[in-house]
Amino acid sequence: MTLTLGKVYLVGAGPGAADLITVRGAKLLEKADIVFHDALVDQAMLELCPQAIQEPVGKRCGKLSSAQHFINKRLIDAAQKHQIVVRLKGGDPMMFGRADEEIQALKQAGIEVEVVPGITAALAGAATIQQSLTLRGVSRSVAFVTLAQANDAENTIHSNAQENKNQPLQNPSADTVVYYMGRKDASNIAKQLIAGNSQHTSNTPVHILEAVSTKNERHWSSNLGQLADGIANEWFDSASPALVMIGEALREHQKTTQQATKKTAKQIHELESSCAKINDGLQDSGIFSNSRRSA
């Protein structure tokens, strides 16, 4: 009897919100026999595949995670038992998702694989703040960077991890730089960009987004100097994925944000002043009424 192998789909879940998955991705979830999903995938997205076996295999920084070679094996085993296997990855599968390792393992096992793209966090972040990462005359290049390193036993990076830990970070030569998973290294990133890159100075705008496109989304806006000084360290939420965006293309958004903040502060001050005047008026009226009653 010939074994009929299933097909594995590497599907991009998008930046976080369940309704930002592609139509093709959503349809595959509806038909899936089994779904291996990342830790950060929204529970609402998993509701699109109630018929499927759901297996968490995600990786979280500093937490117990599935080793990559083990994930590869589970995908192969699943394809030998099921016809439609979905590997649901946060963002886009081909952006810092270790998709190459899974694709190679599946192909070596003779299993058909297809990649369904998703919206990566950097582009969702730009959409959220309504500021393009490229800007005519200001930013003609964008770099997506991660400092996260694989630590699987079979990976050659593991043996050099401690040695590389204290080495200077490589500064990307791009007008706009977006760091994925940069929370722990945010201050060092800023210091080394200022020290070694004439493109970016202590006054270069910085915008940090946490949990992009979700109900827990938060923003921090300032400059490289303040980031280097560790001003954002206490602001970060260790439970949320963070995106650090750096570059002059963010200048206009920063100005708009500051103007809106000043306007709101002014309105609050005016409202408080009005309330104080009303209270004073009520007190005066109360004194007058009392004096009339006692006359």
PADOBA-696794 format. One line per 5 residues: their letters; for each residue x, y, z of N, C-alpha, C, O. Coordinates in pm, whole numbers, plus 50000, padded with zeros to 5 digits. Layout:
A = X,Y,Z,X,Y,Z,X,Y,Z,X,Y,Z | ...
END
This chain:
MTLTL = 50085,49880,50000,50000,50000,50000,50088,50125,50000,50176,50141,50084 | 50061,50213,49902,50140,50336,49890,50087,50442,49986,49968,50470,49990 | 50179,50502,50062,50140,50607,50156,50117,50737,50082,50206,50786,50011 | 49997,50794,50097,49965,50922,50035,50000,51034,50132,49938,51049,50237 | 50100,51111,50095,50145,51219,50183,50056,51342,50170,50005,51372,50062
GKVYL = 50037,51411,50280,49960,51534,50279,50047,51650,50234,50162,51631,50195 | 49991,51768,50238,50062,51889,50198,50070,51983,50317,49974,51996,50394 | 50184,52049,50332,50203,52142,50444,50199,52285,50391,50265,52318,50292 | 50123,52369,50457,50111,52510,50420,50171,52595,50532,50127,52589,50646 | 50272,52673,50498,50326,52770,50594,50247,52899,50574,50263,52968,50474
VGAGP = 50161,52930,50670,50067,53041,50656,50105,53157,50748,50128,53137,50867 | 50111,53276,50693,50136,53396,50772,50010,53440,50844,49908,53466,50780 | 50017,53448,50976,49900,53488,51055,49882,53639,51057,49777,53689,51098 | 49985,53713,51013,49977,53858,51019,50029,53911,51152,50082,53833,51232 | 50015,54040,51177,50078,54105,51293,50014,54076,51428,50078,54096,51532
GAADL = 49890,54032,51428,49826,54007,51558,49675,53997,51550,49617,53898,51594 | 49610,54099,51493,49465,54099,51483,49417,53985,51394,49473,53961,51287 | 49314,53914,51439,49265,53797,51367,49213,53831,51227,49223,53749,51136 | 49159,53951,51210,49101,53986,51079,49206,54039,50981,49170,54086,50872 | 49334,54033,51017,49439,54075,50925,49508,53958,50855,49604,53977,50782
ITVRG = 49459,53836,50878,49509,53722,50803,49454,53732,50661,49347,53789,50640 | 49526,53677,50562,49479,53683,50424,49358,53592,50405,49334,53501,50485 | 49283,53616,50300,49167,53533,50268,49210,53389,50244,49146,53296,50291 | 49321,53371,50170,49370,53236,50143,49410,53166,50272,49381,53047,50291 | 49475,53240,50361,49515,53181,50488,49395,53138,50570,49395,53030,50629
AKLLE = 49291,53221,50574,49170,53190,50650,49100,53067,50593,49051,52983,50668 | 49095,53055,50460,49030,52941,50397,49105,52811,50426,49044,52705,50443 | 49238,52820,50430,49317,52700,50461,49294,52656,50606,49290,52537,50634 | 49279,52752,50697,49250,52718,50836,49116,52645,50846,49101,52551,50924 | 49019,52689,50767,48886,52628,50769,48888,52483,50720,48802,52404,50756
KADIV = 48988,52450,50637,48997,52315,50578,49102,52228,50646,49110,52109,50618 | 49182,52285,50732,49296,52214,50790,49256,52094,50876,49154,52097,50945 | 49337,51989,50869,49320,51873,50957,49393,51895,51089,49347,51853,51195 | 49507,51962,51080,49587,51990,51199,49660,52124,51179,49706,52154,51068 | 49670,52204,51287,49734,52335,51280,49840,52346,51389,49811,52332,51507
FHDAL = 49964,52370,51347,50073,52397,51440,50092,52548,51444,50128,52609,51343 | 50067,52609,51558,50065,52756,51563,50167,52816,51659,50205,52754,51758 | 50210,52938,51626,50302,53013,51711,50234,53056,51841,50111,53058,51850 | 50316,53089,51940,50265,53130,52070,50187,53260,52065,50094,53281,52143 | 50225,53350,51972,50164,53482,51968,50037,53489,51882,49978,53596,51868
VDQAM = 49996,53377,51823,49877,53378,51739,49754,53403,51826,49735,53339,51930 | 49669,53497,51782,49549,53535,51855,49453,53416,51865,49431,53345,51767 | 49397,53394,51983,49302,53286,52004,49182,53298,51910,49125,53197,51868 | 49145,53421,51877,49032,53443,51786,49061,53385,51647,48970,53342,51577 | 49189,53383,51608,49225,53327,51478,49211,53175,51479,49174,53115,51378
LELCP = 49238,53114,51592,49224,52969,51603,49078,52926,51601,49048,52809,51578 | 48989,53020,51624,48846,52990,51615,48802,52968,51470,48692,52921,51444 | 48893,53003,51375,48864,52978,51234,48882,52832,51198,48841,52788,51090 | 48943,52755,51288,48968,52613,51258,48926,52523,51374,49008,52448,51426 | 48798,52529,51414,48753,52445,51527,48759,52295,51497,48767,52213,51588
QAIQE = 48757,52261,51368,48758,52120,51328,48897,52058,51335,48912,51936,51333 | 48999,52143,51342,49138,52096,51333,49198,52064,51470,49159,52121,51572 | 49292,51972,51469,49375,51950,51588,49466,52073,51599,49531,52111,51502 | 49473,52133,51716,49553,52254,51733,49671,52227,51826,49654,52188,51942 | 49791,52249,51772,49913,52220,51846,50001,52345,51859,50048,52397,51759
PVGKR = 50022,52395,51982,50112,52511,52000,50258,52469,51989,50302,52375,52056 | 50332,52537,51906,50475,52506,51889,50559,52633,51886,50674,52632,51841 | 50503,52742,51933,50569,52871,51921,50690,52887,52009,50712,52813,52105 | 50768,52989,51974,50888,53024,52050,50867,53161,52114,50822,53254,52048 | 50899,53172,52243,50894,53299,52313,51027,53321,52381,51082,53231,52445
CGKLS = 51078,53442,52367,51209,53475,52425,51207,53454,52577,51120,53506,52646 | 51304,53377,52627,51317,53356,52770,51221,53254,52828,51217,53235,52949 | 51143,53186,52742,51047,53088,52790,51073,52954,52722,51136,52946,52617 | 51020,52848,52786,51036,52714,52731,50971,52707,52594,50854,52743,52578 | 51046,52661,52494,50996,52659,52357,51029,52526,52291,51114,52451,52338
SAQHF = 50959,52498,52181,50987,52377,52104,51113,52397,52023,51129,52500,51957 | 51204,52299,52027,51325,52306,51946,51286,52296,51798,51192,52225,51764 | 51358,52368,51712,51321,52373,51571,51324,52236,51504,51236,52204,51425 | 51423,52155,51535,51431,52022,51472,51312,51935,51512,51269,51849,51436 | 51260,51959,51634,51143,51884,51681,51018,51930,51605,50933,51849,51569
INKRL = 51008,52061,51581,50895,52114,51502,50899,52055,51361,50796,52013,51308 | 51018,52051,51302,51032,51994,51167,50982,51850,51162,50909,51812,51071 | 51021,51772,51262,50980,51632,51266,50830,51617,51282,50768,51531,51220 | 50771,51702,51365,50626,51695,51387,50549,51729,51259,50444,51670,51231 | 50602,51824,51181,50538,51859,51054,50543,51740,50956,50446,51710,50888
IDAAQ = 50657,51674,50953,50674,51558,50865,50580,51445,50908,50512,51384,50825 | 50577,51418,51037,50489,51312,51089,50343,51343,51060,50266,51254,51024 | 50305,51471,51075,50165,51511,51051,50127,51493,50906,50015,51451,50876 | 50218,51524,50815,50190,51510,50671,50176,51364,50630,50119,51335,50525 | 50227,51273,50711,50212,51131,50682,50079,51076,50733,50039,50964,50700
KHQIV = 50009,51159,50814,49880,51116,50869,49763,51200,50820,49650,51151,50814 | 49789,51325,50784,49682,51417,50747,49707,51477,50608,49821,51487,50563 | 49599,51517,50542,49611,51572,50406,49641,51722,50404,49716,51769,50318 | 49584,51796,50498,49608,51940,50501,49666,51979,50636,49599,51979,50739 | 49795,52013,50632,49867,52050,50753,49903,52198,50743,49965,52240,50645
VRLKG = 49865,52276,50843,49895,52420,50843,49995,52452,50953,49976,52418,51070 | 50101,52518,50913,50198,52573,51011,50171,52722,51015,50212,52796,50925 | 50102,52768,51119,50058,52907,51130,50163,52989,51203,50190,52968,51322 | 50222,53083,51130,50332,53163,51185,50292,53310,51199,50223,53364,51113 | 50336,53372,51307,50308,53514,51326,50373,53598,51218,50482,53566,51172
GDPMM = 50306,53705,51176,50361,53794,51073,50364,53726,50939,50265,53669,50894 | 50480,53731,50873,50501,53664,50745,50597,53548,50767,50698,53564,50834 | 50568,53431,50712,50654,53314,50734,50799,53334,50693,50890,53274,50751 | 50822,53420,50592,50956,53436,50537,51035,53550,50603,51144,53583,50559 | 50980,53608,50709,51048,53716,50780,51077,53673,50924,50987,53674,51008
FGRAD = 51202,53634,50951,51246,53593,51083,51161,53477,51139,51145,53464,51260 | 51109,53393,51049,51022,53285,51093,51083,53147,51083,51015,53047,51109 | 51210,53139,51044,51280,53011,51029,51207,52918,50931,51210,52796,50945 | 51143,52979,50834,51070,52901,50734,51163,52815,50650,51126,52703,50613 | 51282,52864,50619,51375,52789,50535,51405,52651,50592,51411,52552,50519
EEIQA = 51423,52645,50724,51455,52517,50787,51340,52419,50775,51362,52300,50753 | 51217,52469,50789,51100,52381,50777,51080,52337,50632,51048,52221,50606 | 51097,52430,50540,51081,52398,50397,51181,52292,50354,51145,52196,50286 | 51307,52309,50393,51411,52213,50356,51384,52075,50414,51400,51974,50345 | 51343,52070,50541,51315,51942,50605,51199,51871,50536,51203,51749,50516
LKQAG = 51096,51945,50500,50978,51886,50435,51013,51836,50295,50972,51727,50256 | 51087,51915,50221,51124,51874,50085,51214,51751,50087,51202,51664,50001 | 51305,51745,50184,51392,51628,50196,51312,51502,50227,51354,51391,50193 | 51196,51521,50292,51110,51407,50325,51011,51378,50212,50926,51289,50224 | 51022,51454,50101,50934,51432,49987,50794,51484,50005,50700,51438,49941
IEVEV = 50780,51583,50094,50648,51639,50124,50629,51773,50055,50717,51859,50061 | 50516,51790,49989,50487,51915,49918,50459,52027,50019,50393,52006,50121 | 50510,52143,49989,50493,52256,50079,50458,52381,50000,50506,52401,49889 | 50375,52466,50060,50336,52593,49997,50343,52703,50103,50308,52680,50219 | 50387,52821,50063,50396,52934,50156,50287,53035,50122,50272,53078,50008
VPGIT = 50210,53073,50224,50106,53175,50210,50151,53299,50288,50157,53294,50411 | 50182,53408,50220,50237,53525,50288,50140,53591,50386,50018,53572,50377 | 50196,53668,50478,50115,53742,50573,50172,53882,50590,50280,53912,50539 | 50101,53967,50661,50147,54105,50685,50249,54102,50797,50219,54059,50908 | 50371,54148,50769,50473,54152,50873,50453,54272,50965,50395,54374,50925
AALAG = 50500,54259,51089,50472,54360,51193,50517,54500,51155,50450,54597,51189 | 50632,54513,51087,50684,54645,51052,50587,54722,50963,50566,54842,50982 | 50527,54653,50867,50433,54719,50777,50301,54748,50847,50236,54849,50820 | 50261,54660,50937,50140,54686,51015,50163,54804,51108,50072,54885,51132 | 50285,54815,51161,50317,54927,51248,50313,55059,51173,50262,55158,51224
AATIQ = 50368,55059,51051,50365,55181,50969,50221,55220,50939,50188,55339,50937 | 50136,55121,50914,49995,55149,50887,49925,55206,51010,49842,55296,50999 | 49961,55153,51126,49899,55197,51251,49927,55345,51278,49837,55420,51315 | 50053,55386,51260,50088,55525,51287,50069,55613,51164,50094,55734,51167 | 50026,55550,51054,49998,55621,50928,50119,55701,50881,50109,55818,50843
QSLTL = 50235,55635,50884,50359,55696,50839,50439,55596,50757,50478,55491,50808 | 50463,55628,50631,50541,55540,50545,50685,55528,50597,50741,55622,50651 | 50741,55410,50579,50881,55388,50620,50978,55445,50516,51096,55465,50545 | 50927,55471,50398,51006,55539,50294,50943,55676,50272,50822,55693,50286 | 51027,55773,50237,50976,55909,50219,51063,55980,50117,51185,55988,50132
RGVSR = 51001,56031,50015,51075,56094,49906,51166,56204,49959,51122,56294,50030 | 51293,56195,49922,51391,56295,49964,51446,56274,50103,51537,56345,50145 | 51391,56177,50177,51433,56155,50315,51480,56010,50337,51589,55986,50388 | 51397,55916,50297,51429,55775,50320,51404,55693,50194,51291,55678,50148 | 51514,55639,50140,51505,55557,50019,51535,55410,50049,51530,55326,49959
SVAFV = 51568,55381,50173,51602,55242,50208,51547,55207,50346,51540,55291,50436 | 51510,55080,50362,51457,55030,50489,51526,54899,50523,51545,54814,50436 | 51565,54882,50648,51625,54757,50693,51540,54696,50804,51504,54764,50900 | 51507,54569,50790,51440,54493,50896,51547,54409,50965,51615,54329,50901 | 51561,54426,51096,51672,54365,51169,51621,54291,51292,51526,54334,51356
TLAQA = 51685,54180,51323,51660,54113,51451,51793,54077,51514,51888,54041,51445 | 51799,54087,51646,51919,54049,51719,51902,53913,51783,51994,53860,51845 | 51783,53856,51768,51756,53724,51825,51839,53620,51752,51854,53624,51630 | 51895,53525,51829,51977,53420,51771,51919,53284,51805,51862,53264,51912 | 51935,53191,51710,51891,53054,51735,51978,52993,51843,52098,53022,51851
NDAEN = 51919,52908,51926,52000,52841,52029,51976,52691,52033,52001,52625,52134 | 51926,52636,51920,51907,52492,51913,52043,52423,51917,52143,52478,51870 | 52048,52305,51972,52174,52233,51987,52240,52204,51853,52362,52201,51843 | 52156,52181,51749,52214,52144,51621,52261,52265,51542,52326,52249,51438 | 52230,52386,51591,52264,52506,51514,52404,52552,51550,52439,52559,51667
TIHSN = 52485,52582,51450,52623,52622,51473,52633,52755,51545,52736,52786,51605 | 52527,52833,51540,52528,52963,51609,52538,52941,51760,52595,53023,51833 | 52483,52829,51805,52479,52803,51949,52619,52803,52011,52639,52860,52118 | 52713,52743,51944,52847,52734,51999,52917,52868,52010,53011,52885,52088 | 52869,52965,51929,52931,53097,51931,52845,53201,52001,52881,53319,52005
AQENK = 52732,53159,52058,52635,53254,52113,52696,53339,52223,52680,53461,52224 | 52766,53274,52317,52823,53350,52428,52934,53442,52379,52949,53554,52427 | 53011,53393,52283,53121,53473,52228,53067,53597,52157,53125,53705,52166 | 52954,53581,52086,52897,53693,52010,52821,53790,52098,52796,53904,52059 | 52784,53745,52219,52696,53823,52305,52750,53961,52336,52676,54059,52340
NQPLQ = 52882,53968,52358,52942,54094,52400,53007,54171,52286,53071,54274,52308 | 52990,54122,52162,53046,54192,52048,52955,54306,52005,52834,54299,52027 | 53010,54412,51946,52928,54525,51902,52821,54481,51801,52845,54392,51719 | 52705,54544,51809,52599,54514,51714,52635,54573,51579,52693,54681,51570 | 52602,54501,51475,52630,54552,51341,52525,54655,51304,52406,54627,51307
NPSAD = 52570,54775,51268,52477,54882,51233,52436,54871,51086,52522,54879,50998 | 52308,54855,51059,52263,54849,50919,52271,54986,50854,52241,55087,50917 | 52312,54990,50729,52321,55118,50658,52193,55142,50580,52189,55122,50458 | 52091,55184,50649,51961,55213,50587,51905,55340,50648,51936,55374,50762 | 51822,55411,50570,51764,55536,50620,51665,55511,50733,51662,55584,50832
TVVYY = 51584,55407,50717,51488,55368,50822,51522,55227,50867,51539,55137,50784 | 51531,55209,50996,51566,55077,51051,51454,55031,51145,51409,55107,51231 | 51412,54907,51128,51309,54850,51215,51366,54725,51281,51403,54629,51214 | 51371,54728,51413,51423,54614,51488,51307,54529,51543,51222,54578,51617 | 51308,54403,51504,51214,54306,51559,51276,54247,51686,51397,54227,51693
MGRKD = 51192,54220,51784,51238,54155,51908,51358,54231,51968,51456,54171,52012 | 51347,54363,51971,51459,54445,52016,51447,54500,52155,51524,54588,52193 | 51350,54451,52232,51323,54511,52363,51445,54505,52456,51483,54607,52514 | 51505,54388,52472,51616,54372,52567,51739,54453,52527,51817,54494,52613 | 51756,54477,52396,51876,54544,52348,51851,54688,52303,51939,54749,52242
ASNIA = 51733,54742,52331,51694,54873,52278,51796,54983,52312,51834,55062,52225 | 51839,54987,52436,51934,55090,52478,52068,55076,52406,52125,55175,52360 | 52118,54953,52395,52245,54929,52326,52236,54959,52177,52330,55010,52117 | 52121,54926,52118,52098,54956,51977,52116,55106,51953,52186,55148,51861 | 52049,55185,52038,52054,55331,52023,52196,55385,52042,52242,55468,51964
KQLIA = 52265,55337,52145,52401,55384,52173,52493,55358,52055,52572,55445,52017 | 52484,55239,51997,52577,55203,51890,52540,55269,51758,52627,55296,51676 | 52411,55295,51737,52372,55369,51616,52426,55511,51622,52475,55564,51523 | 52416,55573,51740,52465,55710,51757,52618,55714,51741,52672,55805,51677 | 52685,55616,51800,52831,55616,51799,52891,55581,51663,52998,55632,51627
GNSQH = 52823,55496,51587,52886,55447,51466,52817,55475,51335,52859,55423,51232 | 52713,55556,51336,52639,55578,51212,52602,55724,51198,52520,55776,51274 | 52662,55792,51102,52637,55935,51083,52495,55962,51035,52447,56074,51044 | 52428,55859,50983,52290,55875,50938,52196,55903,51055,52098,55975,51042 | 52230,55842,51171,52141,55851,51287,52213,55919,51403,52324,55880,51440
TSNTP = 52151,56020,51458,52208,56096,51569,52118,56083,51691,52014,56016,51687 | 52157,56147,51799,52076,56141,51921,51939,56204,51902,51847,56179,51981 | 51925,56285,51797,51797,56352,51771,51709,56275,51672,51597,56318,51643 | 51757,56164,51620,51680,56085,51524,51553,56030,51589,51559,55974,51699 | 51438,56045,51523,51312,55997,51581,51310,55846,51603,51365,55769,51525
VHILE = 51244,55807,51711,51224,55666,51744,51077,55646,51778,51017,55726,51850 | 51020,55538,51726,50883,55503,51765,50880,55354,51797,50920,55271,51715 | 50834,55322,51916,50826,55182,51959,50679,55142,51966,50596,55214,52022 | 50649,55027,51909,50513,54974,51915,50515,54838,51982,50600,54754,51951 | 50424,54815,52072,50407,54684,52134,50274,54625,52092,50174,54696,52081
AVSTK = 50273,54495,52070,50150,54421,52038,50072,54489,51925,49954,54518,51938 | 50141,54512,51814,50083,54584,51699,49951,54521,51654,49940,54399,51641 | 49853,54604,51632,49720,54570,51577,49630,54495,51674,49521,54452,51635 | 49672,54478,51799,49589,54407,51897,49530,54507,51997,49564,54625,51995 | 49443,54458,52083,49381,54545,52184,49483,54593,52286,49458,54691,52357
NERHW = 49598,54526,52295,49702,54564,52391,49809,54654,52330,49912,54678,52392 | 49785,54704,52210,49884,54787,52141,49918,54913,52223,49831,54980,52276 | 50050,54941,52231,50097,55061,52302,50206,55128,52219,50270,55065,52135 | 50226,55260,52244,50323,55338,52168,50415,55418,52261,50373,55466,52366 | 50539,55430,52219,50637,55516,52287,50712,55592,52179,50771,55530,52090
SSNLG = 50711,55723,52186,50772,55805,52081,50872,55903,52142,50838,55977,52234 | 50995,55904,52088,51097,55996,52137,51211,56003,52036,51188,56013,51915 | 51335,55996,52085,51450,56000,51995,51558,55901,52042,51548,55843,52150 | 51661,55884,51959,51766,55787,51990,51839,55820,52120,51879,55730,52195 | 51857,55949,52147,51926,55990,52269,51856,55939,52393,51920,55883,52482
QLADG = 51725,55957,52399,51649,55913,52515,51643,55760,52524,51645,55702,52632 | 51636,55696,52407,51637,55550,52405,51770,55497,52458,51775,55401,52534 | 51880,55563,52416,52013,55525,52462,52028,55544,52613,52099,55468,52679 | 51961,55645,52667,51967,55672,52811,51881,55577,52894,51878,55585,53017 | 51812,55487,52825,51730,55387,52896,51596,55438,52942,51534,55377,53029
IANEW = 51549,55550,52886,51421,55609,52928,51304,55513,52904,51206,55515,52978 | 51316,55430,52799,51205,55340,52764,51210,55208,52840,51116,55129,52833 | 51319,55182,52912,51336,55051,52976,51221,55013,53069,51174,54899,53067 | 51176,55108,53149,51068,55079,53244,50932,55077,53175,50835,55022,53229 | 50926,55136,53057,50798,55141,52983,50763,55006,52921,50646,54970,52912
FDSAS = 50865,54932,52878,50841,54806,52808,50761,54707,52893,50775,54701,53015 | 50677,54630,52824,50604,54520,52886,50668,54391,52837,50664,54360,52718 | 50727,54315,52927,50801,54195,52888,50711,54088,52827,50760,53994,52764 | 50579,54101,52844,50486,54001,52791,50444,54032,52648,50378,53950,52584 | 50480,54149,52597,50437,54190,52463,50552,54198,52365,50661,54242,52402
PALVM = 50530,54157,52240,50635,54171,52138,50652,54318,52102,50554,54391,52086 | 50777,54362,52090,50804,54504,52065,50875,54525,51932,50956,54443,51889 | 50842,54634,51867,50899,54673,51739,50961,54811,51757,50892,54905,51797 | 51090,54825,51727,51159,54953,51744,51186,55012,51605,51263,54956,51527 | 51121,55126,51575,51134,55190,51445,51219,55317,51460,51195,55399,51549
IGEAL = 51318,55331,51373,51414,55442,51384,51437,55506,51248,51457,55436,51149 | 51434,55640,51242,51466,55707,51116,51396,55840,51098,51295,55868,51163 | 51450,55923,51010,51395,56056,50984,51258,56051,50918,51184,56149,50923 | 51224,55940,50856,51093,55926,50795,50981,55938,50899,50867,55968,50865 | 51016,55915,51026,50918,55921,51135,50901,56061,51191,50819,56083,51280
REHQK = 50980,56158,51141,50980,56293,51196,50842,56358,51190,50797,56417,51288 | 50776,56348,51076,50645,56412,51060,50542,56353,51154,50461,56424,51213 | 50547,56219,51169,50454,56154,51262,50480,56202,51403,50387,56226,51480 | 50608,56216,51439,50643,56262,51573,50591,56404,51599,50540,56433,51706 | 50605,56491,51498,50555,56628,51512,50404,56628,51533,50351,56699,51618
TTQQA = 50335,56547,51453,50189,56539,51463,50147,56488,51601,50052,56539,51660 | 50219,56388,51651,50189,56331,51782,50211,56434,51893,50129,56447,51984 | 50321,56508,51884,50352,56610,51984,50248,56722,51982,50206,56771,52087 | 50207,56763,51861,50105,56868,51849,49973,56822,51908,49904,56898,51976 | 49938,56695,51881,49813,56642,51934,49818,56634,52087,49718,56660,52154
TKKTA = 49935,56596,52141,49952,56587,52286,49938,56725,52350,49873,56740,52453 | 50002,56827,52289,49992,56964,52340,49849,57016,52334,49802,57082,52426 | 49780,56983,52223,49642,57028,52207,49553,56966,52314,49468,57033,52372 | 49573,56837,52339,49494,56767,52441,49522,56826,52579,49430,56847,52658 | 49651,56852,52607,49688,56910,52737,49625,57048,52755,49579,57083,52863
KQIHE = 49622,57126,52646,49562,57259,52651,49413,57249,52677,49358,57325,52757 | 49347,57155,52610,49203,57138,52629,49171,57097,52772,49075,57144,52832 | 49254,57007,52827,49233,56963,52965,49251,57081,53061,49174,57097,53155 | 49355,57163,53036,49380,57280,53121,49262,57377,53114,49218,57430,53216 | 49211,57401,52991,49098,57492,52975,48974,57438,53044,48897,57513,53105
LESSC = 48955,57305,53033,48839,57243,53097,48849,57254,53249,48749,57282,53316 | 48968,57232,53302,48987,57244,53447,48964,57387,53494,48907,57410,53600 | 49010,57485,53413,48990,57625,53447,48842,57660,53448,48794,57732,53535 | 48770,57607,53348,48625,57633,53339,48553,57573,53459,48464,57636,53517 | 48592,57451,53497,48529,57384,53611,48554,57464,53739,48466,57475,53824
AKIND = 48677,57519,53751,48713,57597,53870,48627,57723,53878,48581,57761,53986 | 48606,57787,53761,48524,57909,53758,48379,57877,53794,48313,57952,53866 | 48330,57763,53742,48192,57723,53771,48176,57695,53921,48077,57735,53983 | 48275,57626,53979,48269,57595,54122,48271,57723,54206,48199,57735,54304 | 48357,57818,54164,48364,57946,54235,48230,58017,54227,48183,58075,54325
GLQDS = 48167,58011,54106,48038,58076,54087,47930,58014,54174,47846,58083,54230 | 47935,57879,54184,47836,57808,54265,47852,57841,54413,47754,57854,54486 | 47979,57855,54455,48005,57889,54595,47953,58029,54626,47892,58052,54731 | 47977,58123,54534,47928,58260,54553,47776,58260,54559,47717,58329,54641 | 47713,58180,54470,47566,58173,54469,47515,58115,54599,47413,58159,54652
GIFSN = 47587,58017,54651,47546,57954,54776,47555,58054,54891,47466,58057,54975 | 47658,58134,54895,47674,58235,55001,47562,58338,54994,47507,58379,55096 | 47530,58380,54868,47423,58480,54849,47289,58425,54895,47212,58494,54960 | 47262,58300,54861,47134,58238,54898,47123,58225,55048,47017,58250,55105 | 47232,58188,55112,47231,58173,55255,47207,58307,55325,47137,58314,55426
SRRSA = 47267,58413,55268,47252,58545,55328,47111,58592,55315,47060,58661,55403 | 47043,58555,55203,46904,58596,55183,46816,58523,55283,46724,58581,55341 | 46844,58393,55303,46760,58315,55394,46775,58362,55539,46681,58350,55618 | 46889,58415,55573,46911,58455,55712,46868,58599,55739,46871,58647,55852 | 46828,58667,55632,46792,58808,55648,46657,58821,55713,46610,58933,55735
END
